[in-house]
């Protein structure tokens, strides 16, 4: 039995209109980021992206990143998940959905898209009709999964004279039975074994109580929830 979806949360700032696309004039590794707030301990499981003018099936990455001090500035972000995707429906304004391995988040977190593009391409779809000053851009780092290395060459897109919102939509969920870490519908000894195998790790499905460390408190939560999931 799969885990039961209890609540879904959507994070987006755009109005769905594809007004412009943005990238590096000379090409290179370009990243675009939005911050999100998790109402409680949640799992990001999907991201939608509208691609701009870029070659069909261009490799790109989608990142889920923690904000360690919850200040909304991605300069010190920590990458939790980085998946390789291919662009689709380029230059159409369509939001393309990509599944993300369930990634545990709480408080402020970021979703970033990175793409190494050619000169004359502009991969990031952009909505110019409004701005909440929440769209960030980054460039100059060589690693597409760590685009904020060195904490330089990034900033709010508004500060570059381009107010607007990235066409990114983030889907996350709260699960009714997080103690069932192996997702078989029963909280039992196997879940404790999984927690022990990931002892000392940070955010993730084995961090049952969402306190950023897998430890004895997660074992206690499993014991308290012992038996069939609701």
Phi, psi and omega in degrees: 000126179287160173302149184266128177288123181260311183217138174248142178234136179249134175238119176198158179237345184278169177255009178092353182269130178267099186261336188198165171227151188224145174195191178274130183303320182268002183082171180131192181276115184241136179232143177226139198224143167232148174269153175225161177238125175271124181297329178208193176292120186226169177238119172288130182229359180195148178222136175251138182225136170259120184270145176271213181279103180208154182300147181301139177059037174288133176296140177212172178231148172243127184243142165249127187229141176277148172253097191298332180249007175054038181260358178079004178255121186280004183302328180251022183297152180242122184285125177263320181219138176220114182243146177272131178227170173243139179296149178217157177050044183298139174060032177245340185086358179285135175279119181263127183271134175236130175286141180240135174306130185312119185238121184285132178222156173206151183066219179276136173215171183233150167239126184235141172245133176236145181209127175269105190243166182273162174302137181087358176256149183221089195281344189265113174293141191220137176253118184261003188284340179203169176210141172248010184054050181235000181263122182251157175226150179215148179203165174097350178264140185280341185263116182293344177264354177225066189283356180249030180297136176079352176060026176236172178057051173206162177173175175290136182297332177299324182289346176265010179081022181229068180294141179160193184226136175294146177274075178231133174234131184246134178248130175222166185216155168255135181256140185290332187228068183294341180291341178276075190289337178264005170059041177252008176087359182226134174267113186210195186298331180297326178293323176295318178300319179297318179297317179298324180290342181243024183304134176086354178286169181264221184302142180159178185293340180275349173272079191301319186266007172060040177253015174074016174208133176274114185207196186297331179297327177291324176296317179298320178296321178295317179298322180293332183259015188307135176116197181294141174293152179302000000 
